[in-house]
């Protein structure tokens, strides 16, 4: 079954959230938590592991190894509803005729879909899925970078991409990252991603971060930027109180997309 056609049920989404929080969850714990049979839990775990979203262990399931990122297809099914809410809220804040630099990732793909009704947009991107989405709209002007193709991620990377973004200055940067850290800020799993996201942020007016709650405290080694470099942080759940205080001190506006509705 192609990954892109798979839709996780609510229980499977919650299992992934528990794994992210606890690193390992047992079949026994999950049967008690969800009040279902062990057979049902094992079936859920088997599907998650077959999709490459978790790692099977004796008696349960755990996280993938530290700093291991998921494939683009697998990331599409993680927190898909949250990404859609984030995307819709961002689109509500983008005016017609704006210029946008759109980065990599499945959340940015969702943002592109939400922006299709906008008029007169000027888009620059290295994300091939984003470009393909905007080709559905004859009104948007789309510039795609050159660079080295990453087939699994469906994007372009390398020095040519960095130079491409450095040659523009857009009204808005819309970026996502692989992980968030309270002290270090925006994190990622790959140095190509880091250099590209930095160049997008450095060459834009308003800097918008689109990341769902599952990215907090995921282990990754590459620092992208501190939160001081972000104007608005769109997410699906309000972070912990100490994180909110820290972001507020850095003048970052937190927009919780399952609570705050577009005006």
N, C-alpha and C positions, 0 to 999 in steps of 0.2 A: 504494500500500500504506500503510495507516495506520501511523504511527510506533509506536503502542502495541502493534502486533502483531509488530514486528520484534525479533528476538533476535540480537545480534551473536555471531559465532563467536569462539573464543579468539584467533585470529590478529588479527581486527579490534580486539578489546579491547587487545591488545598494541600494535598500530599506534597507537591513540589514546594509550596510555601513552608511547610513543616520541615522538610529536608533542608531547605535553605537556612532556616532558623536554628535547627538542632544538629545539622550535619549528618545524622543518622536517625532513622525511625524504624521501629520494629513492627512486624506484622501484628503482634499482640496489642501494641499501643494503638495502632490504626483501627483495629477491629473495635476496640473500646471507644475510641474517639468518634467514629462514624456509626457505631452500632450496626455493623454489617458483618458478614461471615468472613473467616480467614480466606476462603476461596475467592471471594470478591476482591479483597485487598490484594491477594497475590496476582490476580488477573490485572488489576490496575498497575501494580508494580512492574509486571512483565511488559505491559505496553509502554510504560514510561522508559524502561531500560532499553527496550527494542528501538525506541525513537531516539535514543542517545541523550535523554533528558535527566537520567539518574543512573547510578551504578548499583547493581544487585549485590547484596551481601547475604551471608547466612542469617536467616531470620528477619530480613528486612531490606531496606534500601538506603543509600547514602548519596552524598554529593559526588559529582565528578571530581577528579583530582584538582588541586589548587591551581589557579591561573589557567585552567583549560576552558576555552570559550566554546560555545555550541556553534554548530553549523547554522547558516542563514535559514535554511528550511526548518530546522528544529526551533530556532528562536521565534519563528512566526507563530507557533502555537502556544508559546509561553505568555500568559497574561494578555491574551489578544483583546479581551474586552477593555482592560485598563488602557492599553495602547490606543484603542479607538476613542475612548473618552478624552484622553490627553490630546489626541490629534484634533478632535472636534473643538476643544476649548482653545487650542492654539489658533486654529483657523478663524475662530470668531474674533481674535485679536489682531489679525492681519488685514490691513486695508487693501482695497483694490489699488492696482498700479504700483505695488511695492516691489522692491528688489530683494531677493532672498538667496542666501547660500545655504544649501541643504546638504547635510553630512550623510554618514553611512548608518545602516542599521534598519531593523524592521519597524521600529517606532517612527523613524523618519519616513519610511514608506507609507505608514498609516497617515502621517501628516500630509503627504503629497496627495493622497486620495481625498482627504478632507478639504483641500485647497482648490479642488477642480472647479468649483463654482465661482471662484474669484476672477475678476476682470483685470486684464493688463499686467499680469505678473511677469517679472523678469527673473528667471531661475538660473543659478549656476550650481552645478553638482558634479560629483564623481560617482554617484549612485545610479547604476544602470536601471534599477527598478523604478526609481523616481523619474528618470528621464522617460521611460516607457509609459508611465502613468500620465505624465503631462503631454505626451504625444496624442493622448485622447482629446486634448483641449487645444484647438487651433489658436485660441486667444493668447496662451502663454508663450513667451519667448524663452527658449531653453538653450543654455550653453553647457556642453558636456566636456569635461577635461579629457586630455589624453592620459597616457600612463600605462602601467602594467596591469593586465587583467587578472583578477582573482575570481576564477569561475565559481568556487563554492560560496563566496560572499557576494558575487554579482556586483562588483564595484571595481574601480581603478585606483591604483596606489603608486607611490614612488615620488621622486623629486619633481617630476613633471606636473603632478597633481598639486603639490605644494606651491610651485611657481604659478600655476593656473589661478589658485585662490588669492595669491599675493598680488595678482594683477588687477583685482577688482576691489571695490568697496561697496558693500550692500547695506540696505536699510536694516535688514534682520539676518542674524545667523540662527539657524535652528539645528541643534546638535543633540546627540545622545551618546552615552558611553556605556562601557561594559560593567562598571562598578562605581560605587560612591563610598567615600571615606570621610568621616566627620572632620578629621584633622587635615588630611591631604587633599580633599576635594574630589575632582573628577579623575577617575582611573580607567585604564584599559588594559587589554591583554596583548597588544601588538604595537610595536613602535611605529609602524606605518600609520595606524589609526591615530596615534598620538600626534604625529607631525601634521597630519591633515586637519584634525580637529583644531589644533592650535592655530594653524594658518587661517581657518574659517573664522575663529573667534577674534583674531587680531585684525581682521579686515572687514568689520561690520559695525553698525551703529548699536542696535539693540541685540543683546545676546540672550537667546532663549534655550533653556535646557529642558529636554523632554525625556524623563526617566521614571519608570514605575518603581514601586516600593521594594520590589525584590532585589534591586541592585545594591541596597545598603549592605556594607561590610562583606560583600563578595571579595574573595582574595584575588587581587591582581597586582602586578609589580610595576606598571608603567604609569607615571603621573602625567595627566593632561594639563590641568589648570586648577588653581584654587577657586573657591566659591566667590572670591572677590571679583572674578572675571565674568560673573553671570548676573544678569538683570532680573530675569524671571525664571523660576523653577516650577515646571508643570509636572505634577505627579498624581497618583491615584489615592494615596493615603497620607495623612499628616504625619511627618516624622516625629520621633520622640521629642519631648519638651526641651531637652538640652541641645538637640540639633536645631530646633526652631529658634532658640535663643541665639545660637552661634550664627545661623544664617541671617537673622535679623540684624545682628551687629555688623554684618558685612553688607547690609542694604540689599539683600536678596529677597525679592517678593515671592512667597510660596503660594502657588495656586493649586488647590486640591480639586481635581477634576470630577470626583464623584459627589462633591458637595456644592461647589460653586458653579452656578449655571451662567452661560453666556447671557449678557444683557441685550 
